[in-house]
């Protein structure tokens, strides 16, 4: 099969895998109703937590992260694992899975914001870069107590960190991984447009704050 055709198939497969709405499936199976009808209406782990079911929220977090990682790793495996073509195939399949999570065909293209899937992708694509991204999120969240701002800062910083020549962190990362990080960062910022508006107004809720 021509390489271009293989990439196309992997992109389609990645999208379909990424579009599985685990938040919706788990809340329904768990008797918590439709997560889209509560809170922000988002299908991600943060909104699932608003059902009061921490177990479902943790499962959603892990599965949303895992589906991006699975798409990327499977594509790399099918192309040999370590070659430049394998890295490219993994990046394309992973990026397609990310798109699937944000715009799932099963939910009329209304999906999540992609933060968990982003971290899963980065850890699977180039684990040192994924660990740095997670550390940036944790540091920002600890200092400023805003989950959305931490996600925005971490996603924006990750492709820049991927370009740095840091031997101890096995950086710079492959070009395809840096492009994947930049692609997902742009989409995360687009999907967080409402949070950005609240941040600019100074009304974005902080972590641990009680609803009025």
C-alpha positions, 0 to 999 in steps of 0.5 A: 500500500502506498505510504500516503494511503497508509497515512490517510487510513491511520488518520481516519482510524485515529479520528474514529478512536479519538471521537469515542465520547468516554465521558458521555458513555461512562456517565450514562452507564454509571447512572449519572445521566448525560454529562452534557446536561450539567455544568459546562455541558462539556464531555471531559473529566472536569465536567464529569466530576460535577456529577459527584462521581470521582470514579467516573471522572478519573476513568474519563480522564485516563481514557481520554488521555489513553485514546490519543496515546493509543492512536499514536503508538499503534500508528508508530508500531505499524510503521516500524516504531522508530523511523522518521516515517513512523514518527510522522504516522504517529503524529498524524494519527495522534493529531487526528485522534485529538480532532476526533475528541474535540469534534466527534461525529457521534455528538454532532462535532461538539466534543471536549476541550482536549487537555487530557488527550493533549497530555496523553499524546505528548507522553506517548509521542515523546515522554520527556516533553510530556513530563515537562508539559505536565510539570508546567501545568502543575506549577501554573495551577499551584501558583495561580489556582486556575485549571484553564490558565494552566492548560493554556500556558502548558499547551503554548509552552510545550512546542517551544520547549520541544525546540530546545536543545536539552540533552538531559531531556532528550530534546529537541524532539523530532520535528513531527512531534513539535508540529503535533504539539503546536497543532494541538496547542492552537486547538486548545486555545480555540476551544478555550475561547470562553475561558480566555474571555473570562480570564480577561474579565477577571471572572474565571473561577479558581480551583477549589472555589465554590459555585455561587 
